[in-house]
Amino acid sequence: MTLTNATPAAEAVQLDARGLKCPMPIVKTAQAMKTVDPGKLLEVLATDPGSVADFAAWSRSTGNELVTSSVEDGVYRFVLRKK
């Protein structure tokens, strides 16, 4: 797991969850969210195809907004806003 303070696109904490299988991308995201201030962004990169449904469900259940999601070259990108 790698956390960085910003991404070129936005002021966001970045979590690299590539190579992790379910449920670890969500587990690492929940841990990382504890370090993010309310209203701030967390960008997560994952390679598990199941993470698309997992992040949508996690966002609904926690109240943290799934701002955007995309996929490029097998890497899924999720941007979440902490409630």
C-alpha positions, 0 to 999 in steps of 0.5 A, a space after each residue: 500500500 502506498 499513500 501519497 499526499 497529492 496527485 497531478 489531477 487534484 488535491 487528493 491522497 492516493 492509495 495504490 491497491 494494485 495487485 490486491 484481491 477482494 476484499 483488500 482494496 476496500 479494507 485498505 481504502 477504509 484504513 486510508 479514509 481514516 487519514 483523510 479530512 472530511 470533504 477531501 479526496 482519496 484516489 484509489 488504483 486497483 486491478 481487481 475487476 470485482 472492485 467496481 461493484 465493491 467500491 459502489 457498494 462501499 460508497 453507498 454503505 459508508 456515505 462516502 461519495 464515489 466521485 468518479 471511476 474509470 478503467 485504463 489498461 486494466 487499472 481501475 481508478 476510483 476517486 472518493 470524497 470523505 463524508 
